């Protein structure tokens, strides 16, 4: 029955239950949540990036270049692609490959490159595909036909498993149609920087367990095809709902959540592999998990957390408690002079805003919130100025505290983002006025003066609805002024603030972003003060529930 089900490359990276629902006739009219606005913006940015790369390549290759119209019907695009291939065109953009009815595959690819033996796929993506280092095989965009490239002494591959799986899918489509260059398993990716092609050898044993990308793809695709076929033909479902990270933005979450809540599924408090381990140990529900003895030796060790914490989360969920104390006493290190820091970035383009809240002892610098911002659309050299101003102010505060014999500490919530852009900014803008060295930044973030409050929350609390600042700070009594405040929405506000999509910059959205950032640092301050106060003991202790 595989001729009734044709799957694109995305299924191999998609939740199995989502694949089922997408092919289940009974789910056709089921309610779905609206598309994630941030996801929609990312898609639009990706389209614009691909167009930019296409125009760049078209200018280089001239009449050797052909584009398949993207606004035509699928069958027309397939026919145009086949005609371009059979006429031997060197570079085919936006190819829609012939459907593989026997294998159950369909799909397209950004670029096909002709060789003496057939065609090789190249993907264009709007994310980084390499990092500084060595070992990647690359070629310049002006040399697309050097398949496999040459060793690059300045780059190492950023694996990006989804890219490799998409390329493997395309290679199988090319093979089925008789258009693949069977002599090579290389396939290319042009990333965000758009300066080189990074080549992946899909037959190399670079995956866990020594598997190849092609083997991993074949196993995943066969599984998804079985799931989709069972759904489409009314067979026994091969995938049941289980909560994972992707559920937050999945259109089918209303369908899955209803079923998970009705069955009180264990994945509502323990996600991923751990939910599977617990079901296999005959612990399928939150109730069953809450009833366990933490010393139960019949349950295998969990990956994400100790079993005792999972049991505590289940008991908190049943009691409708967002937060319970994991430890009887809660401690957050404090200082005489304190600064709360929050950074706003726009994808991989840069960090446009550093917000800081100064509080504590008098050091001759006015307390309160400060924003160090650039409103030039990212990426921009003006980012160096705003970052340098932030760092110089920050260093002045610290030095003033030390000069008065006072202790100093700076706080953030989940340091991964801040640390990334502290180090990246020091590297990108090295040598510019006011920019610290990478060693200066590393010395600071590795010191006791830089404190990640997220780590403290993780240490002292069990959080049944997540550990995000927007979830935890309200428990401490803080609320954001903007009811739509979120990292996802801030991306949309930023686009308007800098007129990224044309028109005039939106001053209202600029003010909104500054208010949002100020509230984020205020939330961190309120949370740590609350955690340092007797009021935190009003939160139930897990051992008492």
Secondary structure, DSSP 8 states (H G I E B T S, - for coil): -GGG--B-GGGGGS-HHHHHHHH-GGGTT-------HHHHHHHHHHHHHHHHHHHHHHHHHGGGEEE--TTS-HHHHHHHHHHHHHTT-SEEEEEE---BTTTTB--EEEEEEEETTEEEEEEE-SS--EEESS--EEEEGGGTTSTT-EE-SSEEE---HHHHHHHHHHHHHHHHHT-B-TT--EEEEE-TT-SEEEEEETTS--BGGGB-HHHHHHHHHHHHHHHHHHHHTT---S------GGGGG-TTHHHHHHHHHHHTBGGGTS-HHHHHHHHHTT--BHHHHHTS-TT-TTS---SSS-HHHHHHHHHHHHTT-SEEESSSS------SEEEEEEEEE-TTS-EEEEEEEEEES--SS--EEEEEE--S-SS-THHHHHHHHHHHHHHHHHHHHHHTT--EEEEESSHHHHHHHHHHHHHHTTTSTT---HHHHHHHHTSTTEEEHHHHHHHHEEETT---HHHHGGGGT---SSTT--HHHHHHHHHHHTTTTSS---HHHHHHHHHHHHHHHHHHHHHHHHHTSGGGGGS-BGGG-
